[in-house]
Structure formats: structure tokens, C-alpha cells
Amino acid sequence: MSLTPAFLDELRARTTLSTLIGRTVKITRAGREWRACCPFHNEKTPSFYINDDKGFYHCFGCSAHGDAIRWLTDQQGLPFMDAVKELAAAAGMDVPAADPRAAEKAERAKGLHELVADAASFFADQLHGIAGQAARAVLERRGINADTARAFGLGYAPDSRTKLKEALKSYGDAMLVEAGMLISVENKEPYDRFRGRLMIPIRDARGRVIAFGGRIIGEGEPKYLNSPETPLFDKGRTLYNLDRAAAASRKSGRVIAVEGYMDVIALAQAGFGEAVAPLGTALTEHQIERLWRMADVPLLAFDGDGAGQKAAIRAAHRALPHLAPGRSLAFVTLPHGQDPDDLVRSAGPQAFEQLLAAAQPLADRIWQHELAAEPLDTPEQRAGLKRRLSDLAGTIQDANVRHEYVQEFRNRFDAHFAPAPRAFTPRTPTRGKAGQRWQPPEPPPSPTVQALGATGIDRVLAKAVLAGLIRHPAEIARHVEILSSMRLADDALGRLFEAVVDVALEDQALEDQALDTARLRTILAASGFDQISSELLRADTLPFTFTQKEWDAGRASLDLGEAIAVLAARPQVDAALAEATAAVQAGFSDAAFERQVALVRRKAELELRLANLMLADEE
């Protein structure tokens, strides 16, 4: 079996080296790299470094050095082909089958690289010759100087069907077609694909030209024409300017994704060398992953028009499933109708820098977009917003990040739709002298109110929480402190509540085996709680997400924690509200009324949080 260099390059590009090594070695962040104590020799001070951008590890103590394949062969002892197969399976790639023509294909790929490099040289020569006068005028109008044009290898494709074909005829028509330089039409001679266009070479991460983008000179459609997919070029996995931006990104600590080639070029000339662009399509998951290798929070600076903002929200949705702690996106809002090229030319680099500093976090962009997506005048429309936000948060694969987004969206929803404080006009005092407002002192909580706060637990919600704890016993230990602080009436339900907490505390102390539902029920049955616990586990009696047997465990865990928080908070809010209401009724005061209004809003917020946990909202 012969593996082509292109296949191995793609395999390394799809493998995050720090993740691979981090499975067996404890690694920590060190700026843009990772470090660890070297696994190849004994050391106490870390000298082993991992660079995801370049795809290699290196030890400054023993000089161990290699890539992902070398790691598996040297550190884990796998044969070369086994290492390749393991990495390919993780990356979703098929290892090429044994093929006697593999060497020929590899040589052909080498020939294609040489072909497109020669095409780039041809186009560059045309730009700086007599034929390129109109293309140079376009660059001048856009403020692109000669040094920048040369740095990016810009060129010009003459308005001819055969100029390039004749210049590169030694490669043959078939190879020129395969490289995307000629168009082949049945029963016709192949002809030049790019004609009368400003030519922009597209390079891979190693700086090799693999394709082109061509901008029309003057009027015509399409405005931009890209190379087709070829053995060298996969536009969904390629970012324009990646080779140059990688080094600039390491210095600046950020990467900026913009929409077009000219935006990248203009930003680089203005001092923002860390800019890249997708190739005429919305950002793909592969491109976003590549951005994350360069910066934890890439900045998306798409155009300020409707199309640019739609592209930004599509990128946000595609990124959501792949978020991780510390890894996100941020969005730069450009003035309406402007792109980065326009902005830096009209207002200067400092204006763009200020926009970068004010980038909008991913959660803000999604909330803002969904809030404006549809009217929110009716309960049904507001329920639709809640459902959309829940669905979006549910796509996040990382449990911790998903939990944070669920909480964030719930809190924003509750705060946005909480009842506004009631406007009021001070009434005529009923006590005190004429013309003087009587304000009674704030009384301390009465024994009755204190008792309500301690024992006024909602029994229906308490039953649901108990059922959830029996279904998910691991949650008892997580919430044992708050559970222990609550008391129920001295009846079977209250005794069961205390027994569940006691069992978890004893189990935590013993740590002899995991406490699961079956073991917990066995212990409870021995104490006479078999019947009541069985009744609680009947799914049709308690329509909460976390009481159901067939429900996502991660979501149930999050919802159960939310229910426990509401269960603990509601009695205190009810007690404080009763106290504030009594104070208002006893004699009006601004402070008492404002406290009453605030507590009414707080109670409404708790009810909304509880409603989010009901099965009716999930159907």
C-alpha cells in the first residue's frame, strides 16, 4: 500500500495533536502551545511542547520530535500503518486501498502543483506587462499598492480563450483540465477558464498554490470565479490566506474571518495580517475547526449588509455543536453596507481596530437574532422563541457548555418577559397629621413568616424532585447541602425526603459502590418506603422532564438542578412577599411597595423557570 503525501498531509491537518497526546499525558496551556513533562524521559520541569498550528511536538530536553503519526509509533509502539488507520478512523477518512497506481497518482499530484505554480507565474507576468494595465488600474482604485500585489502573487488572465493553454501546452490539455485551468466541453476544444480577470492565487497551509479566484475587470458576471474542485483543491476545507495568516495570528493572538479576497488583502496592507476568508461560501465546520486551531475565539467580520449578517448567523449555528470550554466565536458588526475593505480605506485601521475590540459574543448574537426573528406579542410566539433557543442550546455536544447556554437563555428569556413594575400614584395618607405621610418602620420577619419560609415547600414540586432524585441518585450528592436545609411536613413524604438525603450521605461516606436507582430503591424499601417511591416513579403523575424514565440523562440532570433551586427559593420568596404585602396593607410606604413589586416579579421569574421544566414545553 502506498500513501500519497496529499493523504498524509490531510490526515495530519484533521488531527488535533494536543487532543491526541492529551489522552495519555497531562498537558497545560502555554500561550499558543501546550506543554507537559516529557513522556520520553524522566523530568520534573516541563520541556515537552505541542504546537497544534504546525502539527508537531518537540522536547527541549531529549530532542524527541514528531507529528501525530510519529507519536503513535514512538510513544505507543504502533506499526506505521496501524497508526495511520487509527488516526484516519478518528478523522473520518478512508485509508486508500492497495493500488499499484498510487505512486503514479502521487507523481501526478506533484505535477499538478507544478502546473498551477506555473499558471500563477504566467498570470503575475501578465499583470505587470502591457496587457495588465486595466487590472492594475482596478488595484489602484482600491488602494492596493504594488508591494501588496506582489506579496499576494496577484495576476491577470488575458481576455483570451487560448493564452494560458498555449503558455502551458507542455502539460497537455488533459492535465490542464484536471487542474481546473481549462474548461472541457463535449465536441469542442478545451479553452481557458479564466479570461479578462484579476487573478488571486489560493494557497494551502504550506504556501503552495492550489487554485485561483478571478475577479472580473469591468462589468460582467460572475463577479468572482473560483477554480473548480480538483485533486489539490477542496474549497470547503480551505481558507484563503491561511499560510500567511497563521504566523500573524501567533503574534497577535487572534484570527479574523472576513468574506472576500479583497477584504483580506486590504486588511493585510492596513496591518491586519491575521485575516482569512472562506472561498465564496458560508464558513463550513471544517473551516471553523481550522480557525479554532489559530485562536480560541475567532472574530467574524462579515459585511454589514443582509447577506453578510445571514452568513454570520449560519456560521454561529454551525459552530454551536462544536463549542468547548473557552472555545467560541465573536462577531464584529460593521456599518451597514460596508465591508472591511471599505472601512479601512475610508476611516483607517484604527476604526476597524475599535470594532474588533467591541466584538459581540456568540451567545449575544444568537439571542439578538432569535429575538428579532419573529413577533413576540402572543404567548404562542413567546413559546416559539423559548423552543428555538432550547433547540439551539441542545445541539451543543459539550455538557458543561450546553448547561451554561441553557441557563443563559432561560435567564435572558425570564428577564426580558418579566412583568414590568406597576406604575402608581401616591395615595392620601390614612394615618398621621394632615399633609404628612406616615411611614411605619420595617418590621422584623414574624414567627409565622419565618415558619413559612422554612416549611412552606410546594408538595407537588417536592414530589417531582423526589422522583427525580430516585431516578438520578448521583444528583443527591451534588445538591445535598441545599436539600438538607429544606424541611417538609412530618408525614410520609417528609420522612422519605429525609431518608433519601440520609442514604446519599451514608453512601458518600462509605464509597463502596455507586448509588444507582435500583440500590437506592432497595434501601428505601427496607425502611418501608417501597409503595410511596413506586407511586412517585409513575411517569403520568408528574409531568416533568427529570421524572421520566426515557429521557436524556444530561438534560434531566440540568433540569433537576433547576427544579431544586426553585423548590428552595419559592418558600422564601412567598414568605418575603407575604411580609411585604402585610407592610403595604398596614400603611403605605414607597419602600414597602417597591419591595412588594420586586418580589412579585421574582415570583413570576420562578414560575417561568419552573414552566421550562414541564413536558408540555417539550412536545
N, C-alpha and C positions, 0 to 999 in steps of 0.2 A: 504493500500500500504506500502510495506517495502522497504526502500532504503538501498542498501548494502554499507558498508564502502568503498569498492573499487569505487563505482559510485560517492560517495560524495567526495572522495579524488581526482578523476579525474576532477570533476566539479570545485573544488577549484583550481586545477592546471591549468585549462584552463581559469580561470578568473583572469585578472589583477586588483588587488584590488584598486590600485591608480586610474586607469581609472574609475572604478565603483564609488568610493567616489568622484572623481573629477567632476562628472556630477552635483553634487549639492553643493559641498563645494570647496572653493578656496584653492588649495594646492600648495606648493612650494617645490623645491628640498632641501634636507638636507643631503648631501653626498649620500649614497646609499639608503636613505629612503626619504619619503615625510613628510611634516608637515603642520599643519593647526591649526587655532583656533578651539577648541573642539566644535562639534555641539551638545554635550550632556550637556554642562554647559556654562555659560557666562564667557568669559575670554578675555583679551586683548593681552596677550603674548602666542604664540602658544605652546601648550604642548601635542598636539594630533599627534601621529606619525603613519605612514603607512609603513609596510615592505612587499614589493612585493615578495621577496625571500621566506619569511616564511609564507606569506599569512595571516597576521593578522594586526589589528590596535590596538593601546593602547594609552590611555590618562594618563599622569602622574599627572594630576590634580584631576580627578574624578574617575580614575581607570577603565573607560569604556574599554572593551576589547572584541575582537571577530574577526570572519572571514567574508567572503563575505555574507554568509547566515545570520549570526547574524546582519550584517549591515542592510540588507533589513528588517529583522523582528523588530529590535530595533529602527532604525532611521526612517524607512519609514512605519512601522506598518503593514507589510505584514504577513499573516499567513505563517508558515514554508513551507508548500507545494507550496504556491504561489511564495515564494522567490526562491525555488528550480526550479520551472518551468521557472521563468523569467531568471535566470542565465543559465539554460540549453538551452533555446531558443537562448540566445546571444552566447553561446559557440558551438552551432550546435550539441547538444546532445539530444537524445530522453530519456525522463523520463520513466523508466521501468513501464510497465503496472502492474496493481494489480495482484499479483501472490502469491498464498498461499505457493508456494515452495521457495519464496525469502529468507526466513530465513535459509532454508536448503542450498541454494546456498551460502549465506554469510558464513555459517559454513564450507561449502566445501572449499571456498576460504581460510579461516583461516587454514584449513587442508593442503592446497597446500603450503602455506607459511611455515608451519612447515616441510613439506616433503622436499622442496628444501633447507631449512636450514640444515636439517639432511644430505642431499646429500653433501652439502658444507663441513660439518664436516668430512664426510667419505672421500672425496677427499683430504682434508688437512691432515688427518691422514696417507693416503697412500703416500703422498709426503714426509713426514718426516720419513717414515718407509723404510724397505728394498726394497720394490717394486718401490719406487720413486727415486732410485739412478740416472737413466738416465734423469729424469725430472730435478733433482737438478743440474745435470751437464749442462743442457741447460741454466738454470738460471745463473750458474757461468760463462759460456762463454759469456753471455750477460751482465755480471756485476751486476746482481740483487742480493743483499745480503739477508741474512736470515730475517733480521728485516723487510725489504720491502716486502718480500714474505708473512710474517705473517700479516703485516698491510693490505695487499690487499686480504688476505684469499686464496692465491694460493694453488692449489692442484694437484693431479694426478689421472687420471682414468686408472685403470689397463687394460691391453690388454686382456680383457675377455668379453664374451657376457653375463655373469650372475653375476659377483661380486657385482655390485651395486644392482641388482634385489634381490639378496639373502640378502644383508645387510638391505634393506628397505622393506622386504617382508610383514611386518606388515601393510603397507599401501595398499597392493593389486595391482595387475597388472594394473587394470583399472585406478586407480589414478596415478600411475607412468607414464602411457602413457599420461594421461591428462596433467601432469606437464612437459612433454617433456623429461622425463628421460629414457623411453623405446621406442623402435620402434615396432609398431604393424603391422605385415604383415599377410594377409589372409592365413588361414590354417597353420600358424606357431606360435610357442610360442613367445611372446614378448621378446626382448633382449635389452641389454644396448645400448643406443645411442652413448655414448662417450666411446671410447676404445683406450688405448695407447696414451693418450693426456695430455698435461699440461692444467689444468683446471683453468679458470679465472671466479670467481663469478661476476655476474652482479647484481647491487643493484638498488632499486628505490630511490626516493628522501628522503625517510625516513630511508634508510640504510638497508632495508630488502632484502635478496637475492631473486631474482625472476627468474633468468635464468643463463646460463653459456655460455662462449666461450671456445672452446677447441682447443689448438694448437698441431699439430701433433709432435710426438717425432721421429726425423729422417726423412726419405723420405716418401712421400705419399700425396694423395690428398683426400679432400681439405686440404690446409694448415691450415685453420681455419674453425671450425664447430661451428655454433651457435645453441642455443635452438630454436625450432620452436615457432610460435606464440601460446600462451597459455592464459588462463584467467588472468594470472598475468603479461604476457609479451607482449608488443606491441613495436617491435623494432623501428618503425618509430617515436615513441614518447619518446623513452628512450635514454639517453646519458650515456655512461659508465663513472663511477667515479663522477656522479653528486652529490652524497651525500657528498663526501669528498671535492670536488672542490668548493661547494657553500660557505663554511666557508673560504677557502683560497682566494676565489675571493673577498670576502668582505674586506679582509685585503690588497690585492694587488691592488684592483680597476680594475681588468681585468680578462678575461677568455680566454683560448687558446683552440681552437678546432684542434685536430690532427686526423690522420687517424685510428690508431690502438691501441689495448690494451697495447702492449709493449711500444709504444711511451709514453702513459700516465704514465705507471709505471716507466719508465726510467726518465721522466721529474720530477715526484714527488720525486724520490730518489735524483735528482740533485737540488731540491729546488723549483721546479715549481709545487706546489700543485694545482694550478687552472686550470689544463689541463683536458679536457674531450674528448670523441671520439664518433662518430656515430658507429653503430653496423654492419659493413660490407656493408653499403650502403651509397650513397651520402646524405649529410645533407638534411633533409626534412624541410618544412615550420614550422612544429611543433617544431622541434629541434632548428631551428633558433630563433623562438619566445622564447624558453626556455633560449637560450643564452642571448637574449636581457634583460631578467629579471635579469641577473647577471652583465651585463656590457652594456653600450650604444654602444660601438664599439668592438664587439668580434674580436679576432685575429685568423685567419685561417692559420695554419701552416701545410699544406699538403705536401706530399712527393715531391721531386724535379723532379720526372720522369714525363712522359707524362700523365700517368693515374692520378697522383696526381694533375697536373695542370688542367686536364679536370674536375676533381671533384671540384676544386676551382671555375672554371667559371660557373659550374652548380649551385653551391651554390650562386654565385653572381646573376645569373638570377632569382633564386627562391626568393632571398631577395628583389629584386628591387620593386615589388608591395607593399611591407610592410614597406618601408623606411618611416621615420618620421623625423622632425627637430631634429638634434642631434643624431639620431639613424642610424647606418650604419654598415659596415663591413670593416676590413682591412686585408691585405694579406701579409704573411711572405714568402719571396722567399728563399727556401732552396737550397743549392748547388745541381746541377744535380746528380740524382742517390742516394741522401742521404735522410734519414728521420730523425726526431728529435732524435730518439734513437741513430742512428749512430753519429749524430753531437755532442751530449753532451758527448758521450763516447770517441770520437776521439779528439775533440777540447775543451771540457769543457763547463760548464754552461755559462761562460762569452760570448763565441761565439754565443750561442743561444740568450742571452740577447741582444746582439748588433743587431741581426736580428730582434728581436721584436721591438726594438727602431726605426728601419728603415722600418716598415710595410707600405705597399702600400695602399693608399686609394681606395675605391671601384670604384670611377669614373676613376681613373688611370688604374685599372686593366681591366675594360670593354673597355676603349679606346684602350689600348695596344692590347688587344685580337682581337678586331674588325679590327684594323689597319693591323694586321698580318694575318687576316683570308683569304684574297684573294688578287690577284694582283690589283694594283690601277693605271694601265697605261692608261686606256681609260676613257673618260667621263662617259660611262655607268657603268664601275666598280666603279668610284668615287661616282656616283649617288647611286649605291648599298650600299656603305658604309654609305652614308648620310641617306638612307632609314632604314638601320639596326639600326643605332644609334637613329633615331627618333622613331622607333618602340619600342626599349628598354626603352627609356625615357617615352614613352607613357603608359607603363604598371604601372608606379608609381601612386599609388592612392592619395597620399597627394598632393594637388595642388601646395603648395609652393615648395616642394622638386622637383616635376615634372618640374616646371618652371625653377628652378636652373639647373637641368640636361639638359633641352632643350637648355638653354643659354650656358651652359658649352660645350656641344658637338658641338654646332654651332660655338662657338668661336675657339675651337680647330680645327675644320674642316677648317674654313676660314684661320686660321693662318698657318696650315700645307700645304694648297694648294695655298696660295697666291703667286703671281708671284715673283720670286727672283729678286733682284736688277740687272739691266743690267750692265755688265762689260763694261768699256770704257777706251779708251786711250786718254790722254790729247791732244787736237788739238793745232796746231800752233796759237799763239795769232794773232788776226787781228788788235789789237789796241796797242798803246804804243810803247816803244822803242824796238829795236831788242833784243831778249833774255830775255825780261821781260814780265811776264804775267799781263794783265790788269784785275783788279777785281773791278767792279763797286760796289758802296755801295748798301745795300739792300734798295730799295725804300719803302716808306710807301704805304699802300693799296690806290689805286687810287679811286676817287669817283665812277667810273664805276664799279670797282671790289666790292666796298662796297655795291653798289646798287644790284649787282648780288647776293651777299650773303644774302641780306635782302629780295629780292623779287623773286629770281630765283627758285621758287618752281616748282617741276615736277608736271604738271597739271594732268597727268594720275594717278599718285600715290596719289595726293591730292584728286581726285575724289574717289578713293578707300578708303582712310582714312575717308572721309566724310560719305561714305556709311556705313563703319564700325562703326562710332560714332553714326549714326542714329539707326543702328541695336543693338548697345550696349551702350546706353546713360550713363550708370554708369562709363564708361571709360573716359568720358569727364572730370569729376571732378578729376580723378587720374592724368590726363595729362594736366590740364588746364594751368599750368604755361608755359610749352613748346609750347602749342597750341597758347596761347596769344602772344607769341613772334614772331610768323610767320605771314607773310602778303602775300596775293595773289593779283593778278591784280584787279583793281577796275571794276569787271564785276559781273555777276550773281553768278558765282562760289565763288568769293571772298566775296561777301555780304552774301552768305549762310554760308560760313565758319565762318564769324564773328557772324552771328545770332545764330549758334549752340553753340558757346562758350558763348555768352551773355545769352542765355536761361539757360545753365547749371549754370552760375554764379548766376543768379537770383534765380533759383531753390535751389541752395545751401544756399543762404541767407534766403529764406522763410522756407525751410524744412517742408512744409505742406504735401506733398505726394511724393512718389517715382517717379522719372522721368523715364518712360519707353518709348518704341518706339512709341506706339500709342499717348501718351500725347505729346511727342516731335514733332511728325508729325502734330498734331492738331495745336500746337503753330506756327510751321513754315508755315503751310497753311494759317493761319490768316495774316501772313506777306507777302504772295504772293510767297512762295517757294514750293507750293504743286507739281507743274509739275516737277521741277528740282530734288526734293527729290525722287519723284516716279521713275524718269529715273535712278537715281543713285542706286536704290534698285533692278534694274533688274539684276539678277544673271549672265546672259550670257554676260553682257558688261564688267564686272570687275572680272576677274578670280583669286581672292584672297580668301584665306580661310575665313577671317573675314567678307567678304561681302556676304557670303552665308546664306540663311535663315536656312537651315537644317545643322547645324554644331555644333560640341561640343563647348559649351559656354566657358569652361575653356581654351581650346586650342585657340579659337577665341580671347579671351581676351589677351592671351600671344602674339599671332601673331600681333594683332592690336597695342599693345605697341611697338613691334619691328618695325612695319611699321612707326609709328610716329617718332621713334628715327631716322630711315633712312631718312624720309622726312625732318626732321630738319637738319640733318647733311650734306646731299648731296649738298645743295647750298653753304654752307661754304667751303666744300672740293673743289667743282668746282671753286669757286672764288679764293681760295688759289692756286689751280693748274694753273689757267689762269695767275695768278700773277707770279708764279714760272716759267712758260713756257716763259712768256714775258721777265723775267730776263735772262733766258738762251739764248734766241734769241738776246737780246740786247748785250750780251757779256758774254763769258763763265766764270764760276767760279765753283769751287768744291762745295761750299756751296749751290749755286743755283741748280746745277744739282742733288745733293743729296736730296735736298728738293723736287725737281720735282719727283724723283724716289719714294720717300716715299709717296707722295701724289697720285701717280699713283697706288701704292699698296693699299693705303687707299680707293681709289675709287673702286678698284676691290673687296675689302672686303665688301664694302657696297652693291655692285651688287650681291655678293654671298648671303649676308644676305637677300636681297630682293627676290632672286630666291627661297630661302627656304619657302617663304610665298605663292608661286604660286600653284594653284591647280594642275598643271601638275606634280608636285613632289609628290602629294598625291595619285595619281591614280595608 
